[in-house]
């Protein structure tokens, strides 16, 4: 599984197509995000990402992300 770090530029597929952004935080413990509990661990972290175009903040597991060079 690919691990990402704070500051990495990544992209993911959303309902509006491919979106890119920068990882602003890495969560390794369960966290409440937008009214839902997101289950995270050091083996399976979730990444908080700010969209390049809209400043929208999303959270995804590493399997949904691809690093952008």
GUVEX-123793 format. One record per atom (N, C-alpha, C): chain; atom name; x, y, z. Coordinates in Angstrom, 2 decimals. Example, Ala and Ser with C-alpha at 12.3 -4.5 7.8 and 13.67 -1.06 7.14 Angstrom:
# GUVEX-123793
+----+----+---------+---------+---------+
: ch : at :       x :       y :       z :
+----+----+---------+---------+---------+
:  A :  N :   13.19 :   -5.69 :    7.80 :
:  A : CA :   12.30 :   -4.50 :    7.80 :
:  A :  C :   13.20 :   -3.30 :    7.80 :
:  A :  N :   12.85 :   -2.25 :    7.08 :
:  A : CA :   13.67 :   -1.06 :    7.14 :
:  A :  C :   12.90 :    0.03 :    7.87 :
+----+----+---------+---------+---------+
//
This chain:
# GUVEX-123793
+----+----+---------+---------+---------+
: ch : at :       x :       y :       z :
+----+----+---------+---------+---------+
:  A :  N :    0.84 :   -1.18 :    0.00 :
:  A : CA :    0.00 :    0.00 :    0.00 :
:  A :  C :    0.89 :    1.25 :    0.00 :
:  A :  N :    0.54 :    2.22 :   -0.82 :
:  A : CA :    1.31 :    3.46 :   -0.91 :
:  A :  C :    1.02 :    4.33 :    0.30 :
:  A :  N :    2.06 :    4.86 :    0.89 :
:  A : CA :    1.93 :    5.81 :    1.99 :
:  A :  C :    2.21 :    7.20 :    1.46 :
:  A :  N :    1.46 :    8.16 :    1.92 :
:  A : CA :    1.62 :    9.54 :    1.52 :
:  A :  C :    1.98 :   10.37 :    2.74 :
:  A :  N :    2.45 :   11.59 :    2.50 :
:  A : CA :    2.86 :   12.47 :    3.59 :
:  A :  C :    2.22 :   13.84 :    3.42 :
:  A :  N :    2.15 :   14.57 :    4.51 :
:  A : CA :    1.67 :   15.94 :    4.49 :
:  A :  C :    2.48 :   16.73 :    3.47 :
:  A :  N :    1.79 :   17.48 :    2.61 :
:  A : CA :    2.46 :   18.26 :    1.57 :
:  A :  C :    2.50 :   17.58 :    0.22 :
:  A :  N :    2.21 :   16.26 :    0.16 :
:  A : CA :    2.20 :   15.57 :   -1.13 :
:  A :  C :    1.05 :   16.07 :   -1.99 :
:  A :  N :    1.29 :   16.18 :   -3.30 :
:  A : CA :    0.27 :   16.57 :   -4.27 :
:  A :  C :   -0.31 :   15.28 :   -4.83 :
:  A :  N :   -1.62 :   15.08 :   -4.69 :
:  A : CA :   -2.27 :   13.84 :   -5.09 :
:  A :  C :   -3.50 :   14.13 :   -5.93 :
:  A :  N :   -4.02 :   13.07 :   -6.57 :
:  A : CA :   -5.29 :   13.18 :   -7.29 :
:  A :  C :   -6.15 :   11.99 :   -6.96 :
:  A :  N :   -7.47 :   12.14 :   -7.15 :
:  A : CA :   -8.41 :   11.06 :   -6.89 :
:  A :  C :   -9.61 :   11.24 :   -7.81 :
:  A :  N :  -10.37 :   10.19 :   -7.97 :
:  A : CA :  -11.56 :   10.21 :   -8.82 :
:  A :  C :  -12.77 :   10.53 :   -7.96 :
:  A :  N :  -13.49 :   11.58 :   -8.32 :
:  A : CA :  -14.70 :   11.94 :   -7.59 :
:  A :  C :  -15.89 :   11.89 :   -8.54 :
:  A :  N :  -17.07 :   12.22 :   -8.02 :
:  A : CA :  -18.26 :   12.18 :   -8.86 :
:  A :  C :  -18.22 :   13.24 :   -9.97 :
:  A :  N :  -17.32 :   14.23 :   -9.85 :
:  A : CA :  -17.19 :   15.25 :  -10.89 :
:  A :  C :  -15.97 :   15.02 :  -11.79 :
:  A :  N :  -15.28 :   13.91 :  -11.59 :
:  A : CA :  -14.11 :   13.58 :  -12.39 :
:  A :  C :  -12.85 :   13.58 :  -11.54 :
:  A :  N :  -11.70 :   13.69 :  -12.18 :
:  A : CA :  -10.42 :   13.67 :  -11.48 :
:  A :  C :  -10.20 :   15.00 :  -10.77 :
:  A :  N :   -9.88 :   14.94 :   -9.48 :
:  A : CA :   -9.63 :   16.12 :   -8.66 :
:  A :  C :   -8.23 :   15.99 :   -8.09 :
:  A :  N :   -7.54 :   17.13 :   -7.97 :
:  A : CA :   -6.21 :   17.10 :   -7.38 :
:  A :  C :   -6.15 :   18.07 :   -6.22 :
:  A :  N :   -5.20 :   17.80 :   -5.31 :
:  A : CA :   -5.03 :   18.67 :   -4.16 :
:  A :  C :   -3.79 :   18.29 :   -3.38 :
:  A :  N :   -3.61 :   18.97 :   -2.25 :
:  A : CA :   -2.44 :   18.77 :   -1.40 :
:  A :  C :   -2.88 :   18.20 :   -0.07 :
:  A :  N :   -2.17 :   17.18 :    0.39 :
:  A : CA :   -2.46 :   16.58 :    1.69 :
:  A :  C :   -2.10 :   17.57 :    2.78 :
:  A :  N :   -3.09 :   17.89 :    3.63 :
:  A : CA :   -2.87 :   18.84 :    4.71 :
:  A :  C :   -2.72 :   18.16 :    6.07 :
:  A :  N :   -3.16 :   16.90 :    6.16 :
:  A : CA :   -3.03 :   16.17 :    7.43 :
:  A :  C :   -3.14 :   14.68 :    7.17 :
:  A :  N :   -2.48 :   13.91 :    8.02 :
:  A : CA :   -2.53 :   12.44 :    7.97 :
:  A :  C :   -3.12 :   11.98 :    9.29 :
:  A :  N :   -4.21 :   11.20 :    9.22 :
:  A : CA :   -4.89 :   10.75 :   10.43 :
:  A :  C :   -4.64 :    9.26 :   10.65 :
:  A :  N :   -4.13 :    8.93 :   11.83 :
:  A : CA :   -3.83 :    7.54 :   12.18 :
:  A :  C :   -4.69 :    7.03 :   13.33 :
:  A :  N :   -5.62 :    7.86 :   13.79 :
:  A : CA :   -6.59 :    7.47 :   14.83 :
:  A :  C :   -7.96 :    7.90 :   14.34 :
:  A :  N :   -8.99 :    7.18 :   14.79 :
:  A : CA :  -10.36 :    7.50 :   14.38 :
:  A :  C :  -10.63 :    8.98 :   14.61 :
:  A :  N :  -11.37 :    9.58 :   13.67 :
:  A : CA :  -11.66 :   11.01 :   13.73 :
:  A :  C :  -13.05 :   11.27 :   13.19 :
:  A :  N :  -13.72 :   12.27 :   13.76 :
:  A : CA :  -15.02 :   12.71 :   13.23 :
:  A :  C :  -14.73 :   13.71 :   12.12 :
:  A :  N :  -15.31 :   13.48 :   10.94 :
:  A : CA :  -15.09 :   14.35 :    9.79 :
:  A :  C :  -16.42 :   14.53 :    9.08 :
:  A :  N :  -16.89 :   15.75 :    9.03 :
:  A : CA :  -18.15 :   16.10 :    8.38 :
:  A :  C :  -19.30 :   15.23 :    8.89 :
:  A :  N :  -19.34 :   15.06 :   10.21 :
:  A : CA :  -20.45 :   14.36 :   10.85 :
:  A :  C :  -20.37 :   12.85 :   10.85 :
:  A :  N :  -19.28 :   12.28 :   10.34 :
:  A : CA :  -19.13 :   10.82 :   10.31 :
:  A :  C :  -17.80 :   10.43 :   10.94 :
:  A :  N :  -17.77 :    9.27 :   11.58 :
:  A : CA :  -16.52 :    8.77 :   12.13 :
:  A :  C :  -15.74 :    8.09 :   11.03 :
:  A :  N :  -14.50 :    8.52 :   10.83 :
:  A : CA :  -13.61 :    7.91 :    9.85 :
:  A :  C :  -12.65 :    7.02 :   10.63 :
:  A :  N :  -12.58 :    5.75 :   10.26 :
:  A : CA :  -11.73 :    4.79 :   10.94 :
:  A :  C :  -10.34 :    4.81 :   10.33 :
:  A :  N :   -9.35 :    5.11 :   11.16 :
:  A : CA :   -7.97 :    5.28 :   10.70 :
:  A :  C :   -7.04 :    4.52 :   11.65 :
:  A :  N :   -5.89 :    4.13 :   11.14 :
:  A : CA :   -4.86 :    3.50 :   11.96 :
:  A :  C :   -3.51 :    3.80 :   11.32 :
:  A :  N :   -2.44 :    3.49 :   12.02 :
:  A : CA :   -1.11 :    3.73 :   11.43 :
:  A :  C :   -0.89 :    2.82 :   10.21 :
:  A :  N :   -1.53 :    1.65 :   10.19 :
:  A : CA :   -1.42 :    0.74 :    9.05 :
:  A :  C :   -2.35 :    1.14 :    7.90 :
:  A :  N :   -3.43 :    1.86 :    8.22 :
:  A : CA :   -4.42 :    2.26 :    7.22 :
:  A :  C :   -4.88 :    3.69 :    7.49 :
:  A :  N :   -3.99 :    4.67 :    7.29 :
:  A : CA :   -4.34 :    6.06 :    7.58 :
:  A :  C :   -5.32 :    6.64 :    6.56 :
:  A :  N :   -5.92 :    7.74 :    6.94 :
:  A : CA :   -6.72 :    8.51 :    5.99 :
:  A :  C :   -6.08 :    9.88 :    5.86 :
:  A :  N :   -6.22 :   10.43 :    4.67 :
:  A : CA :   -5.53 :   11.66 :    4.32 :
:  A :  C :   -6.52 :   12.79 :    4.10 :
:  A :  N :   -6.30 :   13.91 :    4.78 :
:  A : CA :   -7.11 :   15.11 :    4.60 :
:  A :  C :   -6.47 :   15.93 :    3.49 :
:  A :  N :   -7.27 :   16.28 :    2.48 :
:  A : CA :   -6.72 :   16.90 :    1.27 :
:  A :  C :   -7.53 :   18.15 :    0.92 :
:  A :  N :   -6.82 :   19.23 :    0.60 :
:  A : CA :   -7.46 :   20.47 :    0.14 :
:  A :  C :   -7.37 :   20.52 :   -1.38 :
:  A :  N :   -8.51 :   20.63 :   -2.03 :
:  A : CA :   -8.59 :   20.69 :   -3.50 :
:  A :  C :   -7.84 :   21.90 :   -4.04 :
:  A :  N :   -7.14 :   21.70 :   -5.15 :
:  A : CA :   -6.42 :   22.79 :   -5.80 :
:  A :  C :   -7.36 :   23.88 :   -6.31 :
:  A :  N :   -8.50 :   23.50 :   -6.84 :
:  A : CA :   -9.37 :   24.46 :   -7.52 :
:  A :  C :  -10.39 :   25.12 :   -6.62 :
:  A :  N :  -10.95 :   24.36 :   -5.65 :
:  A : CA :  -12.09 :   24.89 :   -4.89 :
:  A :  C :  -11.80 :   25.11 :   -3.41 :
:  A :  N :  -10.67 :   24.68 :   -2.91 :
:  A : CA :  -10.35 :   24.71 :   -1.48 :
:  A :  C :  -11.26 :   23.78 :   -0.67 :
:  A :  N :  -12.07 :   22.96 :   -1.34 :
:  A : CA :  -12.88 :   21.94 :   -0.66 :
:  A :  C :  -11.94 :   20.98 :    0.05 :
:  A :  N :  -12.32 :   20.54 :    1.25 :
:  A : CA :  -11.50 :   19.58 :    1.99 :
:  A :  C :  -12.16 :   18.22 :    1.93 :
:  A :  N :  -11.40 :   17.21 :    1.54 :
:  A : CA :  -11.89 :   15.84 :    1.45 :
:  A :  C :  -10.99 :   14.94 :    2.29 :
:  A :  N :  -11.47 :   13.74 :    2.58 :
:  A : CA :  -10.65 :   12.76 :    3.29 :
:  A :  C :  -10.77 :   11.43 :    2.55 :
:  A :  N :   -9.61 :   10.81 :    2.28 :
:  A : CA :   -9.58 :    9.55 :    1.54 :
:  A :  C :   -8.53 :    8.62 :    2.11 :
:  A :  N :   -8.76 :    7.33 :    1.89 :
:  A : CA :   -7.72 :    6.33 :    2.19 :
:  A :  C :   -6.71 :    6.35 :    1.06 :
:  A :  N :   -5.53 :    5.83 :    1.34 :
:  A : CA :   -4.44 :    5.84 :    0.37 :
:  A :  C :   -4.76 :    5.12 :   -0.92 :
:  A :  N :   -5.60 :    4.08 :   -0.87 :
:  A : CA :   -5.95 :    3.32 :   -2.07 :
:  A :  C :   -6.70 :    4.12 :   -3.11 :
:  A :  N :   -7.30 :    5.24 :   -2.70 :
:  A : CA :   -8.06 :    6.08 :   -3.63 :
:  A :  C :   -7.19 :    7.17 :   -4.26 :
:  A :  N :   -5.94 :    7.29 :   -3.79 :
:  A : CA :   -5.09 :    8.40 :   -4.20 :
:  A :  C :   -3.96 :    7.97 :   -5.13 :
:  A :  N :   -3.54 :    8.88 :   -5.98 :
:  A : CA :   -2.37 :    8.71 :   -6.83 :
:  A :  C :   -1.52 :    9.96 :   -6.67 :
:  A :  N :   -0.22 :    9.76 :   -6.48 :
:  A : CA :    0.67 :   10.90 :   -6.32 :
:  A :  C :    0.87 :   11.60 :   -7.66 :
:  A :  N :    0.83 :   12.94 :   -7.66 :
:  A : CA :    1.04 :   13.75 :   -8.84 :
:  A :  C :    2.44 :   14.33 :   -8.75 :
:  A :  N :    3.21 :   14.17 :   -9.81 :
:  A : CA :    4.58 :   14.70 :   -9.81 :
:  A :  C :    4.62 :   16.16 :  -10.14 :
+----+----+---------+---------+---------+
//
